[in-house]
Amino acid sequence: MRELRDRYASLTPREREVMGLVVSGLLNKQVGGELGISEITVKAHRGQVMQKMKANSVADLVKMAERLQHSAATPENVRLEERTRIAQELHDTLLQTFLSASMPAISAKSRSSIWE
């Protein structure tokens, strides 16, 4: 886990922003729009993130992000039930972020009904 945290620490602030948006499911063009940079620049940052994190795929990068998020959110002495609740909340947040970014035409009311 320390090695993974060290890899993440080696990322620049912009690379961390790109990583966060990529693992939330945004396409390069959408990431560029969010950050006000070109798609080509996003690809360059994304390549650096993949290389520095030693990820072979975006799926690998998502798993790494989940492990980093989990380790930061839960100290070792937190009970299993609490870790499970936190993991579910993280999952729900990431899913909502992905749906909001990938389906902007859906109204907020329609999206909220998905979660009820």
SVG drawing of the C-alpha trace seen along z (x, -y; Angstrom):
<svg xmlns="http://www.w3.org/2000/svg" viewBox="-38 -26 45 33">
<polyline fill="none" stroke="black" stroke-width="0.4" points="0.0,0.0 2.9,-2.4 4.2,-1.9 0.8,-2.8 0.7,-6.0 4.2,-6.9 3.2,-6.5 0.2,-8.8 2.4,-11.3 4.6,-11.5 1.7,-12.9 1.5,-16.6 -1.6,-18.4 -2.9,-18.5 -2.2,-14.8 -4.2,-14.1 -7.1,-16.1 -7.0,-14.2 -6.8,-10.9 -9.8,-11.7 -12.0,-12.6 -10.8,-9.6 -11.6,-7.2 -15.0,-8.8 -15.8,-7.7 -15.3,-10.9 -14.0,-10.7 -10.8,-12.7 -13.0,-15.3 -15.1,-15.7 -12.1,-15.9 -10.7,-18.6 -13.9,-20.5 -14.0,-20.3 -10.4,-21.5 -10.4,-24.0 -7.6,-22.1 -7.5,-20.4 -8.2,-16.7 -4.6,-16.2 -3.3,-17.7 -5.6,-15.4 -4.2,-12.4 -0.7,-13.6 -1.5,-13.9 -3.4,-10.6 -0.4,-8.9 1.8,-10.3 -0.7,-9.1 -0.8,-5.6 3.0,-5.5 3.6,-6.9 0.9,-4.8 2.1,-1.7 -1.4,-1.0 -1.9,1.3 -5.5,0.1 -8.1,-2.3 -9.6,0.5 -6.3,0.9 -6.3,-2.8 -9.8,-2.7 -8.8,0.2 -5.8,-1.8 -8.0,-4.9 -10.4,-2.8 -7.6,-1.3 -6.1,-4.8 -9.5,-6.2 -10.3,-3.3 -6.9,-3.5 -7.3,-7.2 -10.8,-7.0 -10.4,-4.1 -7.8,-3.5 -7.0,0.1 -9.0,0.1 -12.3,-0.8 -14.7,2.1 -15.6,4.1 -19.2,2.7 -18.0,-0.8 -15.5,-0.1 -18.3,1.5 -20.6,-1.5 -17.8,-3.9 -17.1,-1.7 -20.8,-1.8 -21.0,-5.5 -17.9,-5.9 -19.4,-3.7 -22.7,-5.6 -20.8,-8.9 -18.7,-7.7 -21.7,-6.3 -23.7,-9.6 -20.7,-11.6 -20.4,-9.3 -24.1,-9.5 -24.1,-13.3 -21.2,-13.7 -22.3,-11.2 -26.0,-12.0 -26.4,-15.8 -29.7,-15.7 -31.4,-13.8 -32.9,-16.3 -31.8,-16.3 -35.2,-15.1 -35.0,-12.1 -31.5,-11.3 -32.6,-11.5 -35.4,-9.0 -32.7,-6.5 -31.4,-6.5 -34.7,-6.1"/>
</svg>
